[in-house]
Amino acid sequence: MFENAVLYCVDVCQQLGKRRGFVCETHCSTQQVVSAILFASPYPTIDNTKKERSNLIRIQAYFRSLSIVGLWLAIFWAAGCMAPAPTTPPPTAPPVIQTVEVEVTRIVYRETVVTPTPAPPTPCSPASLSEASEVVIGAILPLSNTGVWMRSANMQMGLNLALERINSRGVEGAPLRLAIVDGGDDPLRSAQLAEQLIVKECAVGLIVGLNDAATLAVAEVTERFQKPMLVIDAASPAITETQLQSVFRLAPAAPMVASMPANWLASIGDFNGDGVMQAVLIVESSAAGDLFIEQSSEWFVRHGIALDIHRVDAPMMDFSPEIARLLAMPTIPDAVFIVIGANGALALHQQLFDAGIRPDKGTLVVNQSRRALEPAVFGWSGSLGAGSIVARRGPWPSIATEMGRTIFERYRQSGMPTPEMSTFLAHDALLLLVDAMQRAPSLRGGDLVRALEASDVELAAGRYAFAYHSAQPPDGLDVPLYAWHQWMTPPLLYLMYAEAGQDPATLPVVWPEHYRTAAPPQ
């Protein structure tokens, strides 16, 4: 049918073209073909009449309008066909809420006032005596420690006596100022005071009369500033065992005191000749008694001396049970050591002599109490018998140097008891530092330390020298480590009554050999 419509369209066009003078193409437009399909019969015969032509024109106009409408409908239909088919959205999972940490950087501007770091404290002492308007030496004492108030008073007395002596002529023309402070035996407080003395008071050296703990605390300060310190009371071996350059000790170390009884008896030997060396310690039941036993017992063992320990309750004045116990011993002891406080020590001593326990019967009686050296001062009316041995820590008039006798005389004039070891050591410490300053090339710590190491001077308590130092340190074998910067010959004495009622000031020294003025008991 489509082919017939095309032929019909071409045929009509050719007939009209002949009449109007144009040439038809061999093909028809789409509109023409549609018109031929709808209204032309197969192979029609075209009439050349006017009526037919008029009808043909009307039909063509009508179908031209229809073709335009159809074209728009076709466009809308095609648009509908081209639209995507609706799709069902896939099922979505339920929302999951997650907490996410987000690091936020905030820039905060803040105005800060920065204080400059202060410079570390430094010593302010003069570099040399020629530059000094005055020379300052610091002293730290336990003035507020009521348990050692007598010792503190003795230290202060010794320092004042030495200051009088020095300022009578000055130190190379410069006056000496002594700055005494109260450390109270408290380590922290004492260390703070030591630093203040060095960096504010301009002390060239320190004298320390504190207990062991406080002395060790001060030693750290003096070592840091390299200023010499002289120890006049603390006895712990650790103070000098660490071999600090700045630390020197005048006071005896604890082993030197603890070994006194055994060392003395070992030097005597088997006093009663029974073939056995034996000692008895009669010790009061107290902390002081326990300490004496703890420190001294091992030394008897080292010397091969048999040791019996008898404890007594104090205070007491009747020692009959103890005397009966001694008399019942199977062997006679070579020595009995009395370690009791107060006047009980004097009462026991006299009762032992009355009971026949005395040197002429084969037993030496050794009193460790200082009251045995001045019984009248402590209200004792009795007297100690001939051959009685008494321990003494510190110088004694019978061996005192000229300077030492001056101190004894000042105490006697003041009506005071015999000065203790601490008086002499405080006095001599001040003089020893001045002596080192006058010999040193400068007042710098290192020069003063070297000058102290080379000391060889006689003062109130004896002749001072430090045998073990930087050039010759102790080996820890033959020489104990505590011997570093230690005065090794302090006056630790045993005195003897040559006769009953003898003036104690005249008692001779029978031990050690370094200070001996009389033969030991035979």
KENU-69538 format. One record per atom (N, C-alpha, C, O): y, z, x; residue in one letter. Coordinates in steps of 0.1 Angstrom, whole numbers, plus 5000, padded with zeros to 4 digits. Each point is the difference from the previous one (the first is absolute). Example, Ala and Ser with C-alpha at 12.3 -4.5 7.8 and 13.67 -1.06 7.14 Angstrom:
REM residues 2
494350785132A 501250004991A 501250005009A 500050075010A 501149864986S 501150005009S 501150084992S 501150015005S 
This chain:
REM residues 522
498850005008M 501250004992M 501250005009M 501049934996M 499050155015F 501150005008F 500349865006F 501249965001F 497849975002E 500249865006E 500649914989E 500949925003E 498750094984N 500649924990N 501450034998N 500949914998N 499550225003A 501450044998A 500849945011A 501249964997A 498350045015V 500849945011V 500249864998V 501149955003V 497949974992L 500149864998L 501049974989L 500849915001L 499250174989Y 500949984989Y 501450035005Y 500949924996Y 499350185011C 501450035005C 500549895008C 501249964999C 498049985010V 500449895009V 500349884991V 500949925003V 498350064988D 500249884992D 501350004992D 500749915000D 499650204993V 501250024993V 501249985009V 501049934997V 498950135015C 501149995009C 500349865005C 501149965001C 497849965000Q 500249865005Q 500649924989Q 500949915003Q 498850114984Q 500549924990Q 501550044998Q 500849914999Q 499650215002L 501450044999L 500749955012L 501249964999L 498250045013G 500749955012G 500349864999G 501049955005G 498249974988K 500349864999K 501249984992K 500849915002K 499450174987R 501149984991R 501350055007R 501049944998R 498950175010R 501250055005R 500249975015R 501150035006R 498049904999G 500249945013G 499750105012G 500749995010G 498450114989F 499650085011F 498549995002F 499349964991F 500350095020V 498549995004V 499450144999V 500650105005V 498349904988C 499350134999C 499150035012C 499549905006C 500350224996E 499150045011E 498650004995E 499849994988E 499350015021T 498649994996T 499550134996T 498850024998T 502050085001H 499550134995H 501050064991H 501249954999H 498550154993C 500950064990C 500150155004C 499350065007C 501850004987S 500350145003S 499050084991S 499349954991S 500750185012T 499150094993T 500450004985T 499150004992T 502250005006Q 500550014986Q 499549874992Q 499650014989Q 500549885018Q 499649884993Q 498550004997Q 499549954990Q 499750105019V 498650004998V 499650094989V 499249964992V 501550165007V 499750094989V 500349944987V 499350014990V 501949925009S 500449934988S 499049904996S 499649994988S 499949935021A 499049904997A 498750064995A 499349944991A 500350185014I 498850064996I 500150044986I 499149994992I 502150085004L 500150064987L 500249894989L 499550024989L 501249875014F 500449914989F 499549865001F 500149924991F 499350055020A 499549865001A 498550004998A 499250085004A 500449824989S 498649974998S 499549925012S 500849945007S 497950064994P 499649925012P 500349854999P 499949944989P 500750025022Y 500449865001Y 500849964989Y 499749914993Y 501550155004P 500949964989P 500649875003P 500149955012P 500549994977T 500749875002T 501450034997T 500450054989T 500549925019I 501450044999I 500749894992I 499949885002I 500850174987D 500749914991D 501450005005D 500650105005D 499949774995N 501449985006N 501050024990N 501249975002N 498550094986T 501050014990T 500950125003T 499650095008T 501649924986K 501050105002K 499550134994K 500350115006K 499049894983K 499550124994K 499150085009K 500050125002K 499149805004E 499150065009E 500750065013E 499650115005E 501349814999R 500750065012R 500850134996R 500050095008R 500649914981S 500750124996S 499050124998S 500350115005S 498649864990N 499050124998N 499550045014N 499850125003N 500049795006L 499650035013L 501050095007L 499650105007L 501649874992I 501150085007I 500050144994I 500250095008I 499749924979R 500150134994R 498850095005R 500150125003R 498749814997I 498850085004I 500250045015I 499650125003I 500949795005Q 500250045014Q 500950125002Q 499850095008Q 501349914984A 501050115001A 499350134995A 500250115006A 499049884983Y 499450124995Y 499050065010Y 500050125003Y 499249795003F 499050055009F 500650045014F 499550085007F 501749874995R 500750055013R 500450144998R 499950085009R 500649964979S 500350144997S 498850095000S 500050115006S 498949834989L 498850085000L 499450035014L 499550105004L 500749795004S 499550015014S 500850115008S 499450075008S 501949944989I 500850105007I 499650144996I 499850095008I 499949934978V 499650134996V 498650035006V 499750125004V 499549784996G 498650025006G 500150045014G 499250085005G 501749855002L 500150035014L 500450155003L 499450075008L 501549984983W 500450155002W 498850094996W 499850105007W 499549864983L 498850084996L 499050005012L 499450115003L 500549775003A 499050005011A 500450085012A 499250075007A 502249944995I 500550085011I 499750154997I 499650075009I 500749974978F 499850144997F 498550045001F 499650105004F 499649804992W 498550035000W 499550015014W 499250095004W 501449825005A 499650015014A 500450135007A 499350065008A 501949984988A 500550135006A 499150114996A 499750095008A 499849914979G 499150104995G 498750005008G 499450105003G 500149784999C 498849995008C 500150055014C 499050055006C 502149925000M 500250045014M 500250155002M 499950055012M 500550034978A 500250145002A 498750075003A 498949974995A 501150125015P 498850075004P 499450084989P 500750074992P 498049935008A 499350084989A 500250145003A 500050055011A 500250024978P 500350155002P 498750065007P 498949984996P 501450115014T 498950075007T 500150154997T 501150054999T 497850015001T 499950144998T 500250075013T 499249985009T 501850114992P 500350065013P 498850095004P 499450074991P 500349935022P 498850095004P 500350144998P 501250055001P 497850034996P 500350144998P 500550075013P 499649975011P 501450114987T 500650075012T 499550145001T 499750074990T 500149975023A 499550145002A 501150104997A 501249975001A 498450154995P 501150104997P 500850035013P 499450005011P 501850034987P 500950025012P 499550135008P 499650104994P 500549895019V 499650115009V 501350055006V 500749935007V 499550204992I 501250065006I 499650065013I 499150085001I 501549875010Q 499850055013Q 501350065006Q 501149954998Q 498650165010T 501150065007T 500149955014T 499050015007T 502149934996V 500149945014V 501250085007V 501150014995V 498550045017E 501050065008E 500949905007E 499449915007E 501850104991V 500949905006V 500950085010V 500750094996V 499249875016E 500850075010E 501549954999E 500349885001E 500550214998V 501449974998V 500850055012V 499950115004V 500749805002T 500950045012T 501450024995T 500749924994T 499750205009R 501450044996R 500850025013R 499550075009R 501649884992I 500950025011I 501150104995I 500849984992I 499150145015V 500950104996V 501050035012V 499650015011V 501649994986Y 501050025010Y 500550154998Y 500550034990Y 499450045021R 500450144999R 500850045013R 499649965011R 501450114987E 500850045011E 499550135006E 499950104993E 499749905020T 499450115006T 500850045013T 500449915008T 499950224993V 500750055011V 499050045010V 499250104998V 500749845014V 499050035010V 500750095011V 501049965006V 498450154995T 500550105010T 499349965014T 498849995001T 502050005009P 499449965013P 499150115005P 500250124998P 498649845008T 499050095005T 500750085012T 500449945009T 499650194989P 500650085011P 499249995013P 498849985000P 501950035011A 499349995013A 499250135002A 500450114995A 498549885011P 499150125002P 500850105009P 500849975008P 498950164989P 500850115007P 499649995015P 498949975004P 502150065004T 499850005015T 500550135006T 501050064994T 498549985017P 500550125006P 501449985005P 500549895003P 500350224996C 501449995004C 500450095012C 501250025003C 497850025004S 500250095012S 500749915011S 499749885001S 501150195007P 500649925011P 499049955010P 498950055001P 501549845006A 499049945009A 499950075013A 498949995007A 502150094997S 499950075012S 500950134999S 500850014991S 499050085018L 500850125000L 501549975003L 500850074995L 499449835013S 501449975003S 500849954988S 501250015000S 498149944990E 500649954988E 500150104989E 500649984990E 498850145012A 499950104989A 501150095000A 500450075010A 500249954978S 501050104998S 499350134997S 500650115002S 498249894993E 499150114998E 498649955000E 499749894997E 499450205005V 498649975000V 499350084989V 500350124999V 499049814992V 499450074988V 498550005002V 499349905003V 500150224995I 498550014999I 499750074986I 500650104996I 498549844997G 499650054987G 498850095001G 499149995008G 500850114983A 498950094999A 499650014985A 500950034992A 497849965005I 499550014986I 499150125000I 498950005007I 501550104986L 499350134999L 499550034986L 500749954990L 498350135008P 499650044986P 500750124995P 499450104996P 501949895003L 500850124997L 499850064986L 500150124998L 499649794993S 499850044986S 498550034996S 499750034989S 499449965021N 498650044998N 499950155003N 499950045011N 500050034978T 500050155001T 498750055008T 500150115005T 498949814995G 498750045007G 500250015015G 499250075006G 501849864999V 500150005015V 501550035003V 500549955010V 500150144983W 501450025002W 500350075013W 501049975007W 498050114998M 500250075013M 500049905011M 500750005010M 498349914989R 499949895010R 501349915000R 500549975011R 500050004978S 501249924999S 501250075006S 500849945007S 499350194991A 501150085005A 499950005016A 501050005007A 497750014998N 499850005014N 500449875006N 500649995011N 499149904982M 500449875005M 501549985001M 500549955010M 500150104979Q 501549995000Q 500750085011Q 501049965006Q 498450164996M 500550085011M 499849935013M 501050015008M 497949934995G 499849945013G 500949885001G 500649985011G 499749944979L 500949895001L 501450045003L 500749945008L 499750174985N 501450055002N 500250055014N 501049985006N 498050095000L 500150055013L 500149885010L 500850015010L 498449894988A 500149885009A 501349934998A 500649955010A 499950044978L 501349934998L 501250085007L 500849935006L 499150204994E 501050085008E 500049965014E 501049985007E 497750024999R 499949975014R 500549865003R 500749985010R 499049924982I 500449865003I 501549984999I 500649945009I 500050114980N 501449984998N 500950085009N 501249985000N 498250115008S 500850075010S 500549915011S 500950025007S 498349864994R 500449905010R 500049864994R 500649915007R 498950074981G 500049874994G 498949915006G 499250045009G 500749844985V 499049905005V 500849895006V 500549914994V 499650095020E 500849915007E 501549994994E 500649904999E 499850224998G 501450014995G 500149994985G 501150034994G 497949924999A 500149984985A 499450124993A 498950055004A 501750004985P 499450114993P 498749964993P 499949894996P 499350215002L 498749974993L 500150064986L 500450124998L 499349804992R 500050054986R 498650004995R 499349905001R 500350224993L 498650014995L 500149994985L 500650094994L 498849815000A 499949994986A 498750054994A 499049935002A 501050194992I 498850064995I 499949974985I 501050034993I 497949925002V 499749984986V 498750064996V 499250045008V 500749994979D 498950074994D 499049894994D 500349954989D 498650035017G 499049914995G 499050074990G 499349934993G 500750205008G 499150084990G 498649975001G 499250034991G 500349915020D 498649965002D 499649894990D 498849994997D 502149944997D 499749904990D 500149865008D 501049975005D 497949964995P 499949875007P 501149904996P 500749955009P 499450024978L 501049904996L 501450045003L 500849925006L 499650204991R 501350055003R 500350005015R 501149975004R 497950085004S 500250005014S 500249865006S 500849995009S 498549914986A 500149875005A 501449944997A 500649945008A 499950094980Q 501349964996Q 501150065009Q 501049945004Q 498950194998L 500950075009L 500049955014L 501049995007L 497849974998A 499949955013A 500849875001A 500749975010A 499249944980E 500749875001E 501550034999E 500849935007E 499650164985Q 501550034999Q 500550055013Q 501149975004Q 498150125003L 500550055013L 500249895010L 500950005008L 498249904991I 500149895010I 501049904997I 500749955009I 499550014978V 500949894996V 501450044996V 500949924999V 499250214997K 501350054995K 500650105010K 501250005003K 497950105002E 500550105009E 500049955014E 500550075009E 498949824994C 500049935013C 499250095010C 500450015012C 498550054984A 499250095009A 499349915010A 499449904997A 500650155015V 499349935011V 498550045000V 499249925006V 500450194988G 498750045000G 499850114989G 501050064996G 497849985001L 499750104990L 499150115005L 499149975009L 501150154986I 499150115003I 499450044986I 500750034990I 498049975009V 499350024987V 499150125000V 499150025009V 501250084982G 499350124999G 499250014987G 500050114995G 499549795000L 499349994987L 498550015001L 499550015011L 499949994977N 498550015000N 499449865004N 500849915002N 497950084997D 499449875005D 500449884992D 500449905005D 499550114981A 500349894992A 501449955001A 500349885001A 500750214999A 501449975001A 500349945013A 500849915002A 498550145009T 500349955013T 499549865002T 500749925006T 498150054988L 499549865001L 501049914992L 500249885005L 500450164984A 500949924993A 501249975008A 500549885000A 500050225007V 501249985009V 499749915011V 500849925005V 498050095001A 499649925011A 500049854997A 500449925008A 499350044979E 500149864996E 501549955001E 500249895004E 500750204993V 501449965000V 500549995015V 500649905003V 499150195005T 500550005014T 499349885007T 500649945009T 498250034988E 499349885006E 500749874996E 500249915008E 500250084980R 500749884995R 501349985007R 500449895003R 500450224999F 501349995006F 499950025015F 501049995007F 497850044998Q 499850035015Q 501050105005Q 500749985010Q 499250144983K 500850115004K 499050125003K 499150024992K 501050045020P 499050115003P 500150124991P 501150044996P 497750015001M 499950134992M 499150095008M 499049965005M 501450174995L 499350115007L 499450094989L 500850064992L 497949965008V 499350084990V 499950145005V 499450025011V 501050084982I 500050145004I 499150094992I 500050125002I 499349824988D 499250094992D 498749944995D 498950065001D 501149824994A 498849934995A 498949995010A 500349975012A 498450064984A 498950015009A 499049894998A 499049995009A 501049934981S 499049904997S 499849915012S 501049945005S 497850035000P 499849905010P 500549864997P 500349935009P 499650044978A 500449864996A 501549975003A 500349885001A 500550225001I 501449975003I 500249935013I 500949915001I 498350125009T 500149935013T 498849915002T 500149925009T 498850094984E 498949915003E 500349864997E 499449915007E 501550064984T 500449864997T 500949945011T 500249885000T 500250205010Q 500749955012Q 501349934996Q 500349895005Q 500550174986L 501349944997L 500950025012L 500050115006L 500849794997Q 500950015012Q 501150114998Q 500450065010Q 500049964978S 501250094998S 499650154999S 500950085001S 497849954998V 499650144996V 499550085013V 499249955007V 501550164995F 499650105010F 499750134994F 500750044991F 498350035014R 499750134994R 500050115010R 499450005010R 501450114987L 500150125008L 499050104995L 499550085008L 500449934979A 499050104994A 498649975004A 499749885002A 499550224999P 498649975004P 499349934988P 500250034988P 498949885015A 499249934990A 498950104995A 499750095007A 499949894981A 499050094993A 498850035009A 499550115001A 499949785005P 498850035008P 500350095012P 499150085005P 502149925000M 500450085012M 500050154996M 499650095007M 500849944980V 500150144995V 498650044996V 499650115003V 499649804990A 498750044995A 499050035012A 499150084998A 501149855013S 499050025011S 500350125009S 499350035009S 501950044988M 500450115009M 498950115001M 499650035012M 499950024977P 499050125002P 498849955008P 499550085009P 499949814987A 498749965007A 500349965015A 499250035009A 501949904993N 500449965014N 500250135009N 499550005011N 501250104983W 500250125008W 498750075003W 499750045011W 499449984979L 498850075002L 499149925009L 499250065008L 500849814992A 499249925009A 500450025014A 499250005010A 502150034992S 500550025014S 499650145005S 499950025012S 499850074979I 499650145003I 498550005003I 499550065010I 499749864982G 498650005002G 499350114993G 500550064990G 498349975015D 499250114994D 500550135004D 499750065011D 501350004981F 500750115005F 499150135002F 500250075010F 498949954981N 499150125001N 498749985008N 499250095002N 500649785003G 498949985009G 498750014994G 499050025007G 500849964979D 498750014994D 499349864999D 499049994994D 501649915012G 499449875000G 500349914988G 499649894999G 501250174992V 500449924987V 501550014998V 500650115001V 500049784997M 501449994997M 500150014984M 499649904994M 501050205001Q 500150024986Q 501450054996Q 500650085007Q 499849874981A 501350044995A 499950034985A 499249944993A 501750155003V 500050034985V 501549984996V 500950055006V 499249884983L 501349984993L 500150094988L 499149994991L 501850115009I 500250084988I 501249944993I 501250015005I 498649934984V 501049914993V 500250054986V 499150034993V 502249985003E 500350044986E 499749894991E 500049885003E 499650154984S 499649904990S 501349954994S 500550054990S 500049845016S 501349944996S 500049865004S 499149955008S 501949974987A 500149865005A 500349995015A 499449925006A 501450184999A 500350005014A 498750025008A 499749945011A 499550164984G 498750035007G 499149885000G 499349975010G 500649974978D 499149884999D 500449895010D 499249935006D 502150054995L 500549895009L 499750045015L 499649915007L 500550214996F 499750045014F 498549985003F 499749945011F 499450094980I 498649985002I 499749855001I 499349955009I 501349974982E 499849865000E 500449935013E 499349925005E 501850125000Q 500649935012Q 499450055013Q 499949935010Q 499750204991S 499650065013S 498550005002S 499550005011S 499750004978S 498550025002S 499449895009S 499250035008S 501249844990E 499349905008E 500250015015E 499249965007E 501950104997W 500350025014W 499050105006W 499749985012W 499950124981F 499050105005F 498749925002F 499350035010F 500449894981V 498749925001V 500149915012V 499049995007V 502149954996R 500149915011R 499850075013R 499549945010R 500950194991H 499850075012H 498750085001H 499850085009H 499449904981G 498750074999G 500150154998G 499250085005G 501849964987I 500250144997I 499550034986I 500449944991I 498650165008A 499550044987A 501150064992A 500850085006A 499349894981L 501250054992L 499550064987L 499249944993L 501250185005D 499850074987D 501450014993D 501050035006D 499049954981I 501250004992I 499950124990I 499149994992I 501850105008H 500050124991H 501349994992H 501149995005H 498750014982R 501249994991R 500350144994R 499150084997R 502249955002V 500450134994V 501149974990V 500749905001V 499350194989D 501049984990D 501350075005D 500050115006D 501149834991A 501350055004A 500950024987A 499849924990A 501150175010P 500350105011P 499050124999P 499650044990P 500150015022M 499250125001M 500450075014M 500449935009M 499450204991M 500350075013M 498850085005M 500050045012M 498949974980D 498850075005D 498949905002D 499649934990D 500050055022F 499149895004F 498650065004F 499349945008F 500450184987S 498750065004S 498849914997S 499149995009S 500849954979P 498949914998P 499849895010P 498949965005P 502349984999E 499949895010E 499650055014E 499249945007E 501350184996I 499650065013I 498550035000I 499349985011I 500250074979A 498650034999A 499149875001A 499050005006A 501549904989R 499349875001R 500049955014R 499049945005R 502150085002L 500149955014L 499050095009L 499349945009L 500750194988L 499150085008L 498549984998L 499250025008L 500649924980A 498649974997A 499549875005A 498849964999A 502049965008M 499649875005M 499050025011M 500150095008M 498949824993P 499050025010P 500549975014P 499550065010P 501649874992T 500649985013T 501450034999T 500749994990T 499950055022I 501450045000I 500849875002I 499849925010I 501150054981P 500949885002P 500950025012P 500550115003P 499749775003D 501050005012D 501450024995D 500850065008D 499549894980A 501450014995A 500050014985A 499249944993A 501750145002V 500350014986V 501449954997V 500950065006V 499349844986F 501349954997F 500450054986F 499349984990F 501950085010I 500650054987I 500949904994I 501149975006I 498649984982V 500949904994V 500350054986V 499549964990V 501450155010I 500450064988I 501550025000I 500650025010I 500049974978G 501450014999G 500550144999G 499250094998G 502149935003A 500750134998A 499550105009A 499449975011A 500850164985N 499650115009N 498550035000N 499650085008N 499749854984G 498650015000G 499449965014G 499050065004G 501649845002A 499549965013A 500250115010A 499150015009A 501950064991L 500250115009L 499150124997L 499450065009L 500349974978A 499150104997A 498649975004A 499350095006A 500249794992L 498749965004L 499950015016L 499050055005L 502049905001H 500050015015H 499750145005H 499250025009H 501650074986Q 499950145005Q 498750064996Q 499450085008Q 500149894980Q 498750064996Q 498849945008Q 499150075002Q 501049815002L 499049945009L 499950085013L 499050035005L 502250005001F 500050075013F 499550144998F 499250055008F 501250024981D 499550134997D 498550014998D 499350105003D 500149784992A 498550004998A 499349955012A 498849995000A 501949995012G 499349965012G 499849855001G 499349965009G 501349974983I 500049855001I 501249965008I 501149974994I 498850035019R 501149975009R 499649955013R 498850005003R 502149955006P 499649945012P 499150085009P 499149945006P 501250194996D 499150085009D 498650024995D 499250055007D 500649914980K 498650004994K 499449864999K 499049994993K 501749915012G 499449875000G 500549904990G 499549894999G 501650154993T 500549914990T 501549995001T 500750115000T 499849775002L 501549985000L 500549994985L 499349944992L 501850135005V 500650004987V 501349915001V 500950035007V 499149864985V 501149915000V 500750004987V 499449974990V 501950065010N 500750004988N 500949884999N 500849975008N 499049954981Q 500749884998Q 501450024993Q 500749904998Q 499650224998S 501250034992S 501250035010S 499850065010S 501349884986R 501250025008R 500550155000R 500850045008R 498850034982R 500450144998R 499450095012R 500550105003R 498449855003A 499550075011A 500850005012A 499850085010A 501249834991L 500949995011L 501350094998L 500750035010L 499550014978E 501250094998E 499750094988E 500649994989E 498450105012P 499650084989P 501150094995P 500050034988P 500850025020A 501150094996A 500949934990A 500550064991A 499849825011V 500849924991V 499550004986V 500850004991V 497950005008F 499449994987F 499550144995F 499150004991F 501550105014G 499750144995G 498650055004G 499550094993G 499949865018W 498850065004W 500250105011W 500649975011W 498950154987S 500250115009S 498950015011S 500250075010S 498749874988G 498950015010G 500349915012G 501049945001G 498050055007S 500149925012S 498749935002S 498950054997S 501249835010L 498849925003L 499550045013L 500750025010L 498050004991G 499450055013G 500049905011G 500349884999G 499450175013A 500049925012A 498949894999A 498950034995A 501549865010G 499049894999G 500149924987G 499349894999G 501650154992S 500149924988S 500749875003S 500949985008S 498549914985I 500549875002I 500849964987I 499650024989I 501649915013V 500849964989V 500449865002V 500449965011V 499549964978A 500449865001A 501549994997A 500650074993A 500049835014R 501449974998R 500249855001R 499649935009R 501150024981R 500549865000R 501550005003R 500850044992R 499549915020G 501450005005G 500250085012G 499150075004G 502049915002P 500350085013P 500050154998P 500150054989P 499750025022W 500150145000W 500950055011W 500049945011W 500750174987P 500950055011P 499450005014P 500749985010P 498150064991S 499450015013S 499849875008S 499849995012S 500349894981I 499949875006I 501249924997I 500149885003I 500950174990A 501149924995A 500949945011A 500250075011A 500349814987T 500949945009T 501450074999T 500250084990T 500749895018E 501350064999E 500749974986E 500550094994E 499349795002M 500649964987M 499250074989M 500650044990M 498149985011G 499250074990G 500450144999G 500050064989G 500250015022R 500450145000R 501450024993R 500250104993R 500649805007T 501350014993T 499750004985T 500750084993T 498449845002I 499650014986I 499450134996I 500450064990I 498749995018F 499450134997F 501150114999F 500050094991F 501049905018E 501150105001E 500949994987E 500450104995E 499949785001R 500849984988R 499350064988R 500750064991R 498049925008Y 499350064988Y 500050155001Y 500250074990Y 499649985022R 499950155001R 501450064997R 500050104993R 501149845011Q 501350054996Q 500349994986Q 500750084994Q 498749824999S 500249994986S 499150084991S 500150004988S 499050085019G 499050084993G 499049924992G 499450054991G 500349835014M 499049924993M 498750015007M 499950035012M 499049944981P 498650005006P 500049895012P 500949925001P 498050085006T 499849915011T 500149864995T 499449964989T 501449955017P 500149864995P 498749935000P 499150025009P 500749904981E 498849924999E 500049875009E 501149975005E 497849974995M 499949875007M 501049904995M 500649925008M 499750084979S 500949904994S 501450025005S 500849905001S 499650225003T 501450025005T 500149935014T 501049935002T 498050085006F 500149945014F 499949854999F 500749935007F 498550024984L 499849864999L 501249934995L 500449895004L 500350174986A 501249944994A 501150005011A 500749905001A 499450215006H 501050015011H 499849905010H 500949935004H 497850055001D 499749915010D 500149854996D 500349925008D 499450064979A 500049864995A 501449945002A 500249895004A 500850194993L 501449965001L 500449975014L 500649905003L 499050195006L 500349995014L 499249885006L 500549935009L 498350044986L 499249895005L 500649874997L 500049915008L 500550084980L 500749874996L 501349985008L 500349895004L 500450224998V 501349985008V 499649965015V 500749925006V 498350144999D 499549975014D 499649855000D 500449935010D 498950024980A 499649865000A 501349914999A 500049895006A 501050154986M 501249924998M 500749985013M 500649905003M 499550215005Q 500750005013Q 499349925010Q 500649955010Q 498050034989R 499349925010R 499849854995R 499849925009R 500350064978A 499849864996A 501249915003A 501150055000A 498649825002P 501149915002P 500949974988P 501149965002P 498450074986S 500849994988S 499450094990S 499050075002S 501749934986L 499550084989L 499149934990L 499750044989L 500049835015R 499149934992R 498650064999R 499650075010R 499749914979G 498750074998G 499049985011G 499450105004G 500449785000G 499049975010G 500350075013G 499150055007G 502249954997D 500450075013D 499750154999D 499650075009D 500849994979L 499750144998L 498550045000L 499650105006L 499649814988V 498650035000V 499450005014V 499250085004V 501249825004R 499649995014R 500450125008R 499350055009R 501950004988A 500550115007A 499350134997A 499750085008A 499949934979L 499250124996L 498649995006L 499450115004L 500049784997E 498749985006E 500050055014E 499050055006E 502149945001A 500250045014A 500550145002A 500350045011A 499750044978S 500650135001S 499250095009S 498749995001S 502050095006D 499450115009D 501050105002D 500750005010D 499450104980V 501150095000V 499650134995V 499250014991V 501250105015E 499750144996E 501050054990E 501250005003E 498450044986L 500950054989L 499550144996L 499350075008L 501049974980A 499750144996A 498550034998A 499650115004A 499649794991A 498650034998A 499149965012A 498950045000A 501749895010G 499249965011G 500549875005G 501149964998G 498049985011R 500349875005R 499449894992R 498849994997R 502249924999Y 499649894991Y 499749875008Y 500749965008Y 498149984988A 499749875005A 499049944990A 499350074993A 500749805006F 499149924991F 499149925009F 500449895004F 498450154998A 499149945009A 499549874995A 499649915008A 500350074979Y 499449884994Y 501049924992Y 500550054990Y 499849835014H 501149924994H 499749865002H 498849965002H 502249954997S 499849865001S 499349955012S 499149915000S 501250155012A 499449965012A 498650065002A 499249945008A 500550174986Q 498750065001Q 499650064986Q 500150124998Q 499449804993P 499650054987P 498750075001P 499249975009P 500550124982P 498850074999P 498849914997P 500249904992P 498650125013D 498949914998D 499250044988D 499149924996D 501150204998G 499250044989G 498750055003G 499250044991G 500449965022L 498750065004L 500250125008L 499850114995L 500649885018D 500350125007D 501350074996D 500250125001D 500749804994V 501350054995V 500149964985V 499949894997V 500450214995P 500049974985P 501249914997P 501050005007P 498949924982L 501149914996L 501250084997L 501149945001L 498850184994Y 501350074996Y 500850045012Y 501250044998Y 498349945014A 500850035012A 501149915002A 500950035009A 499249864984W 501249915001W 501350074997W 500150064989W 500849935020H 501350074999H 499950144996H 500950064993H 498050015011Q 499850144996Q 500350095013Q 499549975011Q 501250134987W 500250105010W 498650085001W 499750074991W 499649915020M 498650045001M 499950155005M 498950055000M 502250015004T 499950135006T 500950104993T 500850085006T 499249924980P 500850104993P 499550145003P 498850015003P 502050104996P 499550135003P 499150064989P 500550074991P 498249905009L 499150064991L 499250105009L 499149975008L 501250164990L 499750105010L 499150114994L 499950024988L 499350045021Y 499350134998Y 500650105009Y 500049985013Y 500550134982L 500650115008L 499150124999L 499150014992L 501050085018M 499150115000M 500850135003M 500950015008M 498750104984Y 500650135003Y 499250065012Y 498850024999Y 502050005011A 499450065012A 499750154998A 499150065006A 501750004985E 499850154997E 500450024986E 500849924994E 498850195000A 500350034987A 501550044998A 500550075009A 500149884981G 501450034998G 501049925009G 501250045000G 498349865007Q 500949925008Q 501049934992Q 499849954989Q 501450045018D 501149924993D 499649864999D 499649935010D 500350024977P 499549864998P 500849895008P 499449905004P 501950124999A 500749905007A 499549985014A 500349905007A 499050204999T 499549995013T 498649965002T 499449995011T 500049974977L 498549965001L 499949885008L 500749904999L 498250105010P 499849885008P 499249894992P 499450034990P 500749855015V 499349894994V 498749985008V 500049995012V 498850014981V 498749995006V 499449864997V 499049965006V 501649964985W 499649874997W 501149924993W 500750064992W 499449815011P 499349915009P 500450015014P 501050075003P 498349875006E 500350015014E 501449955003E 500650055010E 499949854983H 501349945002H 501150114999H 501049995007H 498850114985Y 501050114998Y 499550145005Y 500750094998Y 498249925008R 499350135003R 500950085010R 500549945010R 499750184986T 500750105009T 499150115004T 500450085009T 498449934986A 499150115003A 498549954999A 499849904993A 499350175014A 498649965000A 499450024986A 500450094993A 498749825003P 499450024987P 499150125000P 499650055011P 500050004978P 499250124999P 498649985006P 499549894999P 500050215008Q 498749985007Q 498950094994Q 498950015004Q 
